[in-house]
């Protein structure tokens, strides 16, 4: 979804997006806990906003690992993370209306 809305995130096909999301999940599972612990003071000071920067960094790392998936700039990575977060929030609202 983010690759169709943003010019700074490029994926050639839907399969590239699927593989990139799997790699992003692995990168997220391995590196995110370490990055969160190391940047905990920044996360607390910014009231959690710095977690967007961590997610953008993880997306950028995914782009470096999997070459068919391109993120051209840090700003594009941050905006892509926001778009994915909004889509996730909307889908969770639609699927799980009783809990929200």
N, C-alpha and C positions, 0 to 999 in steps of 0.2 A: 504494500500500500504506500509506504513512504517513498519507494523508488518511482512510483508513478506520479506522485505529487511534487517531488523535489528534483531539480535538475542536478544537484550535487551528489545524489545517490543513484548509481546506475547499476542495473542488472539486466542481462540480456534476455532472460526468459524466467518463467515461473519456477523452473527447476533450480535455477541459480539462487533464487530467493529461498527456496526450501532448504537447499544445502547450506546456504549462508545462515539461515536461522538455526539449523542444527549445530553448526560451528559456533555461532553466537551463544547458544545454550551451554555448550561445553566450556567456552571461554568464560562465560558468566559464572558457571559453577566452580571453576578452578580459581580464577583471579579475583572475582568480586569480593569474597570474604577477606582476602588479604588487603585489597585496596580500601575497603570500608574500615578495617581496623587501623590502617596506617593514616587514613584521612579523617578519622572520627572527630578530632577537634574542629576541622573545617565544616563537617556536616552539622555539628551542633551549633556552631557560630552562625551558619547560614540557614538554620532551621530546616535542614534537609535538602536545600537547593543544590548543594554540591554533589548530591547523588546523581543528578542529571549529568554533571560533568564526568562522573565515573562511568555512567552508562554510555556516554558519547565516546569515551576513551575505549571502552570495550568494543563498541561498534567499529571504531577505527582500527583496532587490533584485528577484528574479524576481517575487515577489508584488506589488511596487510597479509593475513594468512591465506585467504581465498581470493585469488586475483580476478576471477570473473565478476566479483561483487566489488564495486568501486565506491568509496566515499571520498569526495574530492577535497573537502575542507572540514575544519573543526566546527564551524558554524553549521554546515550541512549535517554533520553528525548530531549536534545538539538539537536541531530542528527535527531531524528524523526520529530521535528518541522521544521528543514531545509528541510527534504525530503517532508513533506506535503506542505511547502511553494513553493518548486520547482514544485511539481505536480500542485498546484493551479495556479502558474504562467504559466505553459505550457498549461493547459486547458483554462485559460482565453485568452491566445494568440491564441489558435486554434478557440475558440468560437467567440471571438470578435476582429478579425483582423483589422477592420476599425479604432478602437480607439487607437490601440497601435502604 
